[in-house]
Amino acid sequence: MVLNTNKFKTACIFYMLFFSITIFAQEPADFVNPFIGTSNYGAAFPGPIAPRGMASISPFNVAGVKNTPMEKDSQWLSNPYVNENNFLTGFSQVNLSGVGCPELGVILVMPTTGNVEIDHLKYGSTYSNEVAKAAYYSVNIDKYKVKGEFTASKRVGISRFTFPKGQSNVLLNLGLGLTNEEGAMIKVVSSTEIEGMRTVGSFCYNSPEDAYPVYFVAQFSKPANKFGVWKKPAKYNGVEAQWMGYNGKTRMMDNTIKTVVGDSIGSYFTYKFDKQETVEVKIGISYVSIENARENLAKEVGNRTFDAIYKETYNEWNEELSKILVEGGSKEDNTIFYTALYHTLIHPNILNDINGEYPVIKRTKIAKTKDTRYTVFSLWDTYRNVHPLMSLVYPKQQSDMVKSMLDMFDENGWLPKWELNSTETFTMVGDPASIVITDTYMRGIRDYDVNKAYYAMLKGADNVENNPLRPGLKDYIKKGYLTTDNKGPVSTTQEYNISDYSISLMANEFGDKDNVKRFKERSLSYRKLFDKNLNLLRPRTPDGKWYEPFDPSSGANFEENVGFIEGNAWQYAFMVPHDIIGLKKLMGGDIPFSAQLQKIFDSKQFDMANEPDIANPYLFNYVKGEEYKAQEMVKKLVREYFKNEPKGLPGNDDTGTMSAWLVYSMMGIYPISPGDPIYTITAPMFHRVTIKLDPRYYKKESIVIERQINNDGKINSIELNGKSLNTFFISHDDFVNGTKLKVIQN
């Protein structure tokens, strides 16, 4: 046989090229940068967590010298880690991501060397060489020349410390935390195990009577040469204090296994190493009991190594993130997209232990589930886009979230508003659970007690006595709006309107014609607050008169004002997503509607960092001929506010809401009216997006969004399965039952 050398060379080059592409191809999880959102009040943390995990580990650097630059007791701060800070005092084992109020950030583990020091201001250290990626974080602790590495499973945090030769210590500090809630218990079980609990709660510094325990069991890979506990009691004054030689002095209790309770307490494990050594610390978490924390640790992790657990959690992240595959974007685009998707998969998170047990609302008993009991429902934020995204991409998770909400109704008598670890905080305004349930149902996810859901919605919407979901409901039903006797009367009226519209949709599904009409009419009552002279919504006093003096700009940047919650009249001007056509008529038609919308952007009244106006860029799609403005504005906002850097979120992530906005915006669709199963369309920022569909809920395997660019101009046409769409809107059913949504730009 004669060898064709040219063909041989070509084949070699091809295989080398293919091999190199295969070797260096990045998985979706490889693009995740957990440092995004750790500055600019994004409130994200860079440490590891499993998808929707109960346990998480965050470096804790907000307890240093006050105001250098951000310290937890010197200002409002809701995160255990700030990227600009540089003083580390440990690694917290339970944390919240992207919330606006401080909570959790407790059970701090800190490696040290030399003599045991328990004052965090003395044992704290600067740090360097941080590495953060999906399921992994590492850092060098400068003062001790110790390397810390961290990963996590669903209910267990795993730390690996590499110590130098000499005396080394692992401290477990229960006195320090993100909030100043007090009360803890600790016991050294053996030279390789510690158990205990820490009280947390008082979210947004309210409802202190609802504080609750988080239990833990810590197991060490090497037995300690010496161990102990400490307690620093309060200092007393007066005559009796003169007899107390131990008054206010720290008690160090060596080699004891007795239980210690108090506020400033902790334990230490000390080692004497002849050479460099590593110690792994596995900490199981439970909100039920110490026994369950130990079972979570044993069954979920057991004797497996740090590397094995990291690989498993990384693979889980990659599987979840791979539900959406993007092609044709830059590395930066991939990074901000997959990090945003990552952030949407942190909360709501699991509450139940591995045996199914969890505490019910108000903790009157322990219940058990065969599904997943979810917690951390920041619904005022997430009803707008996070839950619609879950219904599309992760419908089983969304179904279990609705089941969790209905279980909360059974336990508490009301649907959740802002639930956190089976504590109803009643934070923010409105009745958002009704919107989420309706939106889920209308997208075809219905494997839960729909009759109970409808009953629960009606109770929240109609019960005027002692209704924690809808304060001021009597006025709202009678007048159609809340007056200035209530907090944030205009924005609260708008929230009730959106919920009522969702209930009208659900009533229609039940054939309940009377309630369809009643709630549809109620949903339009915002019109009574519309001031046609300003083309804005405006508060009214109890006697029905316009509130004076009225400054539409008052309320920006969280300034207190009479009419609105976390915003002003400009930012709430278009927050009637269910009645944009009606709002256009109120404003005088397409031209004044578009002009008022444009004015918000031109006058810098648009706030990308908060929820009330985040759908505004897409509203240009309601004006024929001006859809290009939506395309331009969305792209501009993505480039301006979302970056591959710590301050790469516009502000607080609000448990994934800002991240969900980005995910949708980069895919080129957005759920414009919560409750309505429709998307509005803009230009995708990738050439191709493939959304894998769950066969338990959808008929097709996937739906593809494809962009065809001629000169990167405005959208010229949109096709679904090769047929022209002739609109910038598409129903959820048409979308998921299609094969390809093609956006053509000329």
N, C-alpha and C positions, 0 to 999 in steps of 0.2 A: 504494500500500500504506500502510495506517495503522500507525504504529509504536506498539506497546504500551510506554510508558515504564517502567511498573512491572516488566515482564518484563526490559526492557533493563537497568535498575538491578540487578535481582536477578542477572542473568547476569554483569554487570560485577563485582559483589561476589564471586560464586562463582569467577570466573576469577582475580581478584586474590588471593583466599584460596588457591586451588589453586597459583597461581604462587609465593606467599610460602612455602607449605609445601614446595614442590619446591625452592626456592632454599635454604631453611634446614634441609632434612632432613639429618641427619647419617648418614654411613656408619659401619659398625662400627669401622673403623680410626680414625675421628675420636674415638671414646670412649677410646682407649688413653691411659693416663697412666703413662709409664715411671718416674715418681718413686715410685709405689707400691712398697713393699718396699725402698727405699733407706735406711731407718732400722730400728730395732728388730731388727738383725741379719738382716734379710730377705735381704741379700746380692745384691739386684738392682742393676743399673746403669741410668742414665737415657739412655745414649747409643744411637745407631742400630745396628741389625742387621737383616739380611734374615731371613725365615723360615728357621730352621735354618741360619743362615749360619756360615761358618768365620771370617770377619772381623767384627769389631765394634769400635766406638769408645766408650770411656768416659772422662769427665773423671777425672783421677787426683788425688785430694785427701787421700791417706792417708800422705803422706811430708812432714810438716811438723815443727814443734816437738813433741817427745814429749808425749803425754797432753793434747793440746789440740784436741778432746777425745778423738779416736780416731786413733792413729797406728800404722802397720803393724808397727813393731818394738818397741812397748811393750806389746802384748797380742795375744791370738789374734784375728786379723782375716782374713777370707777374701774381702773385696771391695775393688775399687780406688777405690770412692766411698762416702762416708758423708754423708748429707744434712746433718747438723749441722756438718760441717767446712767451712772457708772458705778454705783455702790450696791453690791449684791449682799443680801442677808439671808438667802436660802432659796428653796424651790418649793412652791406651794403645790399641793396635790389635788385640789379641786378648784376650778376656776370657771368664770363666765367669759364669753367672747362677745365683744361689741355691744355691751349694755351701757346704759347711761347712768346707772346708780351702782354704788359699791356694794358688793356682796361676795361671799366665799373668799377665795384667796387665803386659805388656811392650811394647817398641818405642814409646817415648813421644815424641810430637811436641809442641813448644811454640813458639808465636810470641812474639817479644820485639821491643823496639825499642832503639835506642841501641847502645852497645858490647856485644860478645858476652860473655856471662857463662855459665859452664857448671856452676856449683854450684847445684843445684836449690833449696837453702835461700835463695840470694841472688836467683836469677831467678824464683822462685815468686811468685805474686800472689794477692790476693783477687779475687773475681769477683762478678758481679751479672747480673740480668735473664736467668736461665736459662729456656729454653723446651725442653720435651721432648714429643715425640709419636711416633707410629709412623714409623720411618725417618728421624727428624730430631731433632737437638739443636743448640741455639745458646746462647752465653754471651758476656758482655762481660768481658774481662780488664782489670781496673781499672788496674793499674800501667802498662799500655802503651796504653790506649785502643784496643785491638784487639778486633774482633768475630770470634768463631770460630763456624763453622757446619759441621755434620757429617751425612753420610749414608753409606750402605753398600750394596753389592751382596753377592752370596753370598760372594765371596772377596776383595773389595776394599773398603777404607775410604777415604772421600773427605772431605777437609777443605777448607774455604774460609775464608781469613783476609782480613779487610778491615783494611788497615794505614793509619795516618795518614802525612802527608808526613814525609820524613826517612829515617834508616837503620832498616831493619827486618830481622829475622832469623827463620829457621825452624830450630829446633834439633831434632835427632833423637838422643835420649839412650838408649843401650843399657845403661847402667850401672844405671839405676833400674828397679825392677819390684816387683811385689807380693810375690814371694818373694825370698829371698837367694841363689838359685841363680846361679852365675857363668858367664862365658864368652860371648864375642860376637865378631863380625867385621863390619867395615864397609868399604865402598869407594865413593868418589865416582866414578861412571862418566863424568859430564859435568856441565855447569852446570845440567842439568835432571833428572839421575837419580842415585839412590843405590841400592846393593844391599848385602845383608848377611844376617846371621843372629844369633839370640839363643838361648842355651840356656835351657830351662825344664825343669820336672820336680820330682821329690821331693814329690809330692802328699801332703799330711798329714805332710810332712817325713820320709817313709820312702822306701825304695828309691832312694837317690841315684844308684846305678849305672845306673838306667834313665832318667836325664835325657836330653833329646832336643832337637834344634834346630827352631826355627821360622824359615823363610826369608822374606825380603821384598824387594820392589823398590818404591822410591818415585820417582814422576815428578812434576815441578813444571810448572805452566802457564807460568811465566816463567823465563827463564834468570837465574841469580844473577850479580850483579856481582862477587861474591867468594864463595869456598867453602873449606871445609877440614874437617879431622878433628881430634879431640883424643883424648888418652889420658892417664889419670892412673894411673901405676904404683904398686905397693905401696912402702912405705918400709922400707928395710933398716937394720939396726944392725950394729955390729961394725967391724973394721978396714977391710974392703973398702968399706964404706959411706962411709968418709972420703974416698975417691977419687972418689965419685960425685956430681958437682956437680948432677946431675939427680935425685938420690935423692928419690923421693916427690913430685916436682914435675910438675904438669900440662904436657904437651907439646901445644902448638898448632901444627898443621901446615897452612899456608895453601896453597890452590890446588894441592893434590896429588891424584893419582888412585891413589896406592898403597894397598894393602890394609893395614888396621890390625886387629890382634887384641888381645884383652885382656878385662878385666872392666869397668873404668870407662872406656868409650869412647863416642864419638858423633861427629856431624858438624853443620855449620852452613852454611846458605845465607844470604848477606847481600845485601840490595837497597838501592839509593838511589832513593827515590821523590820526584818533584817535586810530587806531589799524592796524594790518597787513591787507593790501588790495592788490588786483590784478587789473591791468589795461591791457586790450587787445588793441593792435594797429594793424589795418588792412590797408595795403597799396596796392592799385591797381596801376598797371603799364600799360602804353601805349606808343607806339612810334608814335601815331597819334595826340592825343590831351588830354587835361585835361578832357574834357567831356567823352571821351572814357575810360579813366582810371577810372572815377567814375562809368560808366556803367559796366565795367569789375568787379569792386568791388561789385556793387549791384547785378548783375545777377549771378556771379560765387560764391559769398560767402554770401552776404546779412547779415542777423541777426544770422546766424549759429555760434555756439560756436567754440572755438579753438579745443576742443576735437573732435567735429563732423568733422571738416575739416581735422584734422590729420588722423582720421579713414578712411575717404574717399580717401585721397591721399595715405595712406598706402595700402589700398585695390587695388588701381590702380597700384601701384608698384608691388604688389604681383601678380596681373593678368598678367602684362607684363613679369615679371621675370619667371612666371610659364610656359611660352611658351617653356622653356627648363627645363626639370626635370632630375636631376642627382641622381644616387644611388650608394652606395658602397664606397664613398669617406669619408675621415676624416672630422671632423668639420672644420679644417683649410682649407682643399681643397674646401669645400662648401663655405667657407667665401671668399676666394680669387676669386673663380669662379663667384659667384653671385655679388660680388662687381664689378668685371670687367664687367659683363653684365649690371649692373646698370650704370656704367660709359659710356657705349656705347649708353645709352638711354637718355643722357642729351643733346647732340648736334648731328645733327642740331636740333634746337628748333623752336617752333612756333613764328611767328612775328605778325600774324593778331590778331586783337582784337576779342572779343566775337561776335561782329556784322559783322565780316568778313573783316573789313577795315585794310589796311596796307599802309605804304609809299612805292612807287615804287623806283627803283634804281635812284639815284641822286635827289630823293625827288622833282620831278617836279609836282607830283599830288598824290592824295590818291586813291588807287584802292580797289576793294572788291573781295573776293573769297568765293566760296561755299565749297571748300576743305580746306586744311591747307597750308598756305604760310609758308614755312620753311626758316630759316636763319642760319648763322654760318656754312659755307661750307669751311672747311679747307681741300680742295680737294687733295692737294699734299700728304697729310697724308692718308686721309680716303679712297681714291680710291683703296688702296691696300687690305683692308680687311673689313672695317666698312660697306661699302655699299653692298658688297656681303653678309655679315651677315644679314643686314636688308632685302635684297631680299629673303633670305631663311626663316627667322623667322618672320619678320614684313613687308611683301610685300606691304601692303596698305600704310604704312608710306613711304616706298621707292618710290612707285609710286607717291605720293604727293611731294616727294623731287624732282623727275625728272620734274614734272609739274612746280614746283617752279623755277627750273633752266631754263626751257623753257620760263616761264614768264619773267625771268630776261633777256633772249635773246631778247624778244620783247621790253623790256624797255630800254635796254642798247646797243643793236646791237651785243652783244657778249655773249657767254656762260660764266658763272661765273668761276673765278679762285680761289679767296679767298674772299668770300662775307661775310660781317658782318653787320647785321641790315640795309640792303639795301644800304650799301656802298661797292663798289668794291675796295678792297685794292690792288689787283694785287700783293699780296705777294707770294713769292716762284716762281718756274719756271715750265715750261711745260704747257700742255693743258689737264688737268686731267678730265674736265667735259665730254669730248668725251669718255673717258674710262669708266666712271661711267654709262653713258647712254647706251653704248653698252653692258656692263656687265649686267645691269638691263634687257635689251631687250633679251639678249641671255639666261637669266634664266627664260624667259617666261612671264615677266611682261611688258605688252604692251598697257595698257589702257591710253594712252596719244597721242599727235600728233607726230607720228613717222616720218612722212614726214618732219615736221618742225625740228625735232631733227637731221635728216640726213643732211638737208640743213645747219643747224647751225654748225655742225661738219665740213662740207666742207668749209664753210666760214672761220672758224678759222684756217683750215689747209692750205688754198690756197691763202688767201688775204695777199699780201706782203706789202701793204701800210698801215701804221699807225695801225698795228695789235698789240693790247696790250697783247694778249694771247701768241703770238709767236714772241718775238723779235729775230732778226737775221734770219728770215724765208727765206729771199732771198738767203743768203749764204747756208742755210741748203738745199734748193731745188737744188741749182746749184752744190754744192760740196758734199752734203750728210752729212755734219757736220757743226757745228759752230766752228769758229776759235778763237784764243786767243784775238781777238778784242772784244769778248763778255764775259760776266760774266758766269763763270761755264760752259765753252763750251762743255766739255765731258758729264757731267751729264745732261745738257739741251738737247743735242743731243739724249741721251738715253731716256729722257722723251718724246721727240717728236716721237721717234721710237715707243714707247709703244702706244702712241695715234694713230699713223698712222696704226699700226697693228689693233687696235680696229676699226678704220674707214674701213679698208679692210674687216673685219668681217661683218660690217653693210652693206657695199656695196654688199657683197655676198648675204645677205638676200634680197636686193633690185634687185638682178639680174644685177647689174651694173658692168659688167665684166671688163671694162676698168679701173675703179677705184679700183677693187679688185687687179688687177695686179700692178697698179701704187702705191697704198699705201702699198702693201705687199713689193714691192721693196724698197720703202722709209723706211720701218720699219727695214730693214736690214743694213742700212747705217752705223751703229755703227762699222761695220767690218772695215771700213776705218780708224778707230782710234785704231785698235787692233795692239799692238806691240808684234809680235810673239817671240821676244827675251826675253820679260818680262812676256808674257802671261797675259798682263794687257792692259786696255785702256789708251790712252795717248793723251794729247792735241797736236793739230797742229797749227802752225802759219799761217797767211794769205797766205803765199807763199807755203803752203802745207808741210813744213818741220816739223819734230818733235820739240816740244818745248824743249829748253834747258835752264838751267839745270833742270832735272826732278827728283823729289824725290817722289816716290809712297806713302810714309808715310805722306807727308805733307798734312794737311787738317783735321787730326783727332782732335776731341774735339773742333769743330767749328773754328779751325784756318783758317784764310784766305789763299787761295791758288789759283793758276792760273786755274786749270782744273775743279774743282768740287765745288758743293754747299753743305755745311754741310756734308763733308766727304772727303775721299781720294781715291786714285786709288784702294786700296785693298777693301774698303767698297762698291765701285761701280763696282767691277770686274765682278759680276754675275748679275747685274741688267738689264738683257735682258730677262725677264720671258717668253716672247713670242717666243724666239729662243734659248732655252737651248740646243736643239739638234745641232743647228748650231754652238753654242759656243763651244760645246764639240769637234766638228770637227776642229774648229780653234785652239783649245788647243792641238790637237793631239790625241784625243780619250778619252776613259773612264779613263785610268790610270792617265795621266797628269791632266785631269779635276778634278778628285777626289783628287789628291795630292795638287793641287792649292787651292781647296776648304778647305781641311784639314789644309793647311798652314795658312789660314786666322784665324782659331780658335787657332791653336798652337802658332802663333806669337802675339796673343792678338790684332789683328786688327779688329776682329768682334765687332760691336757696337750694343748692344741690345737696346740702348736708342734712336736710330734714324731709320728712315724708309728705306734707300737705301738697307740695307742688311738683313732686318728681315726675308726674305724668305730663306736665305742661308741654315739654318739647314735642310730644307726639300729637298734641291737639291740633296742630296745623293740618293734620290729615283729614280733619273734618271740613276743611275749606278747599273746595275744588280749585285746582291750579296753584295752590300754595303748599302742596305736600312736600315739595323740595325743601321747604324751610325746616320741616321735621328732620329730614335727612341731614341737612347741614348742621342743625342745632345739636342733634344727638351725637354726631361725630365730633363736633367741637367740644361738647361737655365730656365725652369719654377721654379725649386727648388732654383736656385741661385738668381734670380732677382725678383720674385713675392712672397711676403710674407704678412702675416696678421699683418702689422705694418705700421706706417706712411711712412716709406721709402720703402714700399713694391711694388713700381713700379721702373723700371730701370731708369727713368727720366721723362721728360715731357710726359704726357699721349696723347698729340696731339689730343684733342677732341675725345678720345676713341680708338685711333689706337693701342696703346700698349695693352689696355684692350681687344680689339677684337682679337689680336694675342693670348692672353692667353685663351680666350674663345674657339677659334678654337683648339688651341694646347691641351687643356685638353679634348676636345671632340674627338680628334684623326683625324681630317681632316683639310685641309687648302686650300684656293683658290689660287693655286700656280701661275696662270697667269691671272691677271686682264683683263677682257674682254672675256677670254675663260671660258665657263661654266664647269669647271672641278675642282675636288678636288684631292689632293694627300693625302694619308692615312698614319697615324702613330699610335702608341699605345695610345688608350684612357686612361685617368687617373682616370676614374670611371668604375665601373663594368657595368653600364648601363646608357645610355643617351637617353632620349625621347624628340624629337623635335616635337612640335605640329605644324601642317601645316594649313595655312589659306585656308578654302574651297573656297574662292573667286578666288584663284589662283592655288591651287593644288588639285589633285584628292584624294589623301590619307589623312587620318586624322592625321597621324603621321609617323615618321620614327624613328626606334630604332637603336642605335649603342651599340653593346654589346661586352664586352671583356671576353674571356675565358682564364684564367691563369692556366698553369700547373706548371711552376716554375719561372714565371715572366721574362722569357728570351725574345729573339727576336721573332718577328712575324713569325709564321710558315705558316699560311694560312689565307686567307680572303674570307668570303662567303657573298653573297648577296642573300637573300631569300633561303638559304640553298645550293646555287650553288657556286662552286669555282670561284673566280674572276680572279685569275692568273695575277694580276697586282696590283700595288700600286696607281693606279689612277682610278677615277670613275667620270662619267659625272654627271652633276647636274640633268639631266632628269632621269637617271637610279637611282640616289640616292633618289630623292623625290618620285619616283614612285615605290620604293621598300618598303619592310616592315621591314626588319632587315638587318643591316650590321654587320656581326660578325667578330671580329678580334681574332684570336686564337694564343696565345703565348706559345711556348714550351721552 
